[in-house]
Amino acid sequence: MEYDVVIVGSGPAGLFAADRLAKEDYNVLVIDERRSAGGSGTLTDGKLVYHPKVTMDLDELKISEKRARMFMDYIDDKFLEYGADPSVGNGDKASLDKIIERSSEYNVDFIVGKQRHMGTDNTPKIIRKFKEDLESKGIEFKLGTKVDSISKDGNIYVKTDAETIECKYLIMGPGRSGAYWMRDQAEKLDIKHKWGAIDVGVRVELAASTFDPITDVSYDAKFHYNTLCHGDKVRTFCVNPHGFVTAEPKQNAIEYRDRSLRPVNGHSFKRKKSDNTNFAILSTITMTEPYADTTELGRNMVVSAYRAGGWKPLVQRWGDLKRGSRSKIETFLDPHRGFDRVIPTMSLDKITPGDLNLAYYGRFVDNIKEFIEVLDNIVPGTAHPSTLLYAPEVKFYDTKYATIGSTLETNVENIFVTGDGAGKSRGIVGAGLTGILAAESIINKK
């Protein structure tokens, strides 16, 4: 079959690219190996963060903040149209200013932007309405369909196990779960790319009452810090007030020998609540020489953490890590150590109490420990002995693709890259924005 545009990936990048192209006269097909549209971010917690410092890199995209905010407003309107909660997850200015001032005393940047929370329970409904609207406008979907290979000989040929689809333009936006796949295709197509930074860290779980003063005024609180020990950037990411720790979707697993290793993640619902709040602490590291493959490094950290946890995710109490001892099942809920303050939301039969020092390289552990202690000055109780640290938490969006200006077109004509998997965004809103950029570039080629 032949199409004007094929979009690989039905996450936010793919959906918003299709939305933009639907306003023009294009024959468009969206392909995804998942059986439902939405991507990883919209299948977990559905946080919408409207701030260019958080969800994208303006220098990477080569667009102005004014243009970015225009696109973000459009994306926000779309999600509201399909049923997103209209309430904004930020409190009053005086409360926010107080947190900003307190953070600055410890050289921490507290970033405030408009936020909305769709919720793990509501997000699939919103995405379903989005997809149905696109289908009503002529956009076709092939879900549950894996792309085996892509080739180019004049036009572009997208091969699945059932057919070969021909198109003039191709948008690749498979998300973080497709980062390896995208890199393999780029190498075969001679698309220029290089290593970027890698985010490795832990999923922190603590008493919700500790973080309520922050999340009550900024739902997905964004603290950014540069460590003194190594000068690396560390940040909070994906805060889930009264949420639950879980494993990444199966599609995001790392395959190792005969095992499928899923990094940890977190989510929260609109209706179902826990007594805990969880968030990621991510340490960002860029490597140069002699070893610069950050994708492989991230993979190694996933394998190492699982190995240290007896092939389960590893969890350690902050009190044990600080003391220099591993966590053990016998003392994991010990009230004399204060460990009964936080009961893990991830079942104990699915995790292994252990030692983070045996899971990660020391540089990552140093950064995490320093940041927790700094954050404790801003949010007292963060460094309570009962605080839980789950590993592995690794975000795979570390391959950077050279693109022409703000078009997101690669050096291979008519092939565009978008979203987190291409290192062009960080989250739902940023990914959606890159989809719009790619679609507009195709329209401008007319």
Sequence and secondary structure as in RCSB ss.txt:
>XXXX:A:sequence
MEYDVVIVGSGPAGLFAADRLAKEDYNVLVIDERRSAGGSGTLTDGKLVYHPKVTMDLDELKISEKRARMFMDYI
DDKFLEYGADPSVGNGDKASLDKIIERSSEYNVDFIVGKQRHMGTDNTPKIIRKFKEDLESKGIEFKLGTKVDSI
SKDGNIYVKTDAETIECKYLIMGPGRSGAYWMRDQAEKLDIKHKWGAIDVGVRVELAASTFDPITDVSYDAKFHY
NTLCHGDKVRTFCVNPHGFVTAEPKQNAIEYRDRSLRPVNGHSFKRKKSDNTNFAILSTITMTEPYADTTELGRN
MVVSAYRAGGWKPLVQRWGDLKRGSRSKIETFLDPHRGFDRVIPTMSLDKITPGDLNLAYYGRFVDNIKEFIEVL
DNIVPGTAHPSTLLYAPEVKFYDTKYATIGSTLETNVENIFVTGDGAGKSRGIVGAGLTGILAAESIINKK
>XXXX:A:secstr
 EEEEEEE  SHHHHHHHHHHTTSS  EEEEESSSSSSHHHHHTT EEEE HHHH  HHHHT  HHHHHHHHHHH
HHHHHHTT   S SB  HHHHHHHHHHHHTTTEEEE  EEEE  TTTHHHHHHHHHHHHHHTT EEEES  EEEE
EESSSEEEEESS EEEEEEEEE   GGGHHHHHHHHHHHT  EEE  EEEEEEEEEEHHHHHHHHTTBTT EEEE
E TTT  EEEEEEEETT EEEE  GGG EEETTEEE  EEEE  SS   SEEEEEEEEEE   SS   HHHHHHH
HHHHHHHHTTSS EEEEHHHHHHT    TTTTT GGGTGGG   SS GGG EE  GGGTS HHHHHHHHHHHHHH
HHHSTTTT TT EEEEEEEE   EEE  STTS B SSTTEEE SGGGTS SSHHHHHHHHHHHHHHHHHT 
